[in-house]
Amino acid sequence: ESLIDRLAQELDIDPIELRLKNALDIGSRTHLGQVMRDSVNIKAELEALRGPWAEAWRNSAVPRMS
């Protein structure tokens, strides 16, 4: 997850957006060719975390890449 955050920073995009763009939906194929038949509703979870995650990130002591 920290690598996703670093990649998002390098790309200058919101880390939640990066995760949303890469989240699989029902009908999506995995890298092994399996078709997703069920959902864990990850997109709704990420959307619900958007505000709290951004606030926690702003208030953290996590060093940012320059």
N, C-alpha and C positions, 0 to 999 in steps of 0.2 A: 504494500500500500504506500509506503514511503517513496518507492520508485515511481509510482503513478503520480504522486504529488510533485516530485521533482520534474518529471516529464511535462506535467501541466505547466509548471513554472517556466521551464525552458520554452514551451510553445506559447506562453503568455495567454493561457486559457484557464477558465475556472476548473478546478480539479473535479468538481461534481459533474460538470458538463462532459469532461473527458470520460468519466465513468459511465455516464448516461449514453454517450455515443457508442460505447463498447459493450453495453449490457445486452444480453440475448433475450429475445422475445419468443413466445410460442411460435413455432414454425421455423425459427432460425436454426442454422446448422452450426455445430461445433467444429473445431479444427479437425476432429476425428471423423466428421461426416454424420454424426448423430443428429437427429432432428429433435429439437426441444418440443416435447408434447405437453409439459406442465410448466407452470411459472412459479417462482418464489417471490414474484412481485417486487423485484429489486428496484425497478424504476420509481415506484411509489415510495419505497423506503429512502432512496437517495433524495427524492424531492422533499420528503419530510425532514431530512437531515440538513438540507441546504442552509437554512438560517442558523441553527445551532452550531453546525460545523464551521461556518464562516466566522461566527463570534468566537468560538474556541480557538480557531487558527489565529485570529487577530490578537488574542490575549495570551497566546502561548509564547514560550521562550525558545521555540524551535528556530534554529538558525535558517535563514533564507539564503538561497544561492544568489550570488550577485552577477 
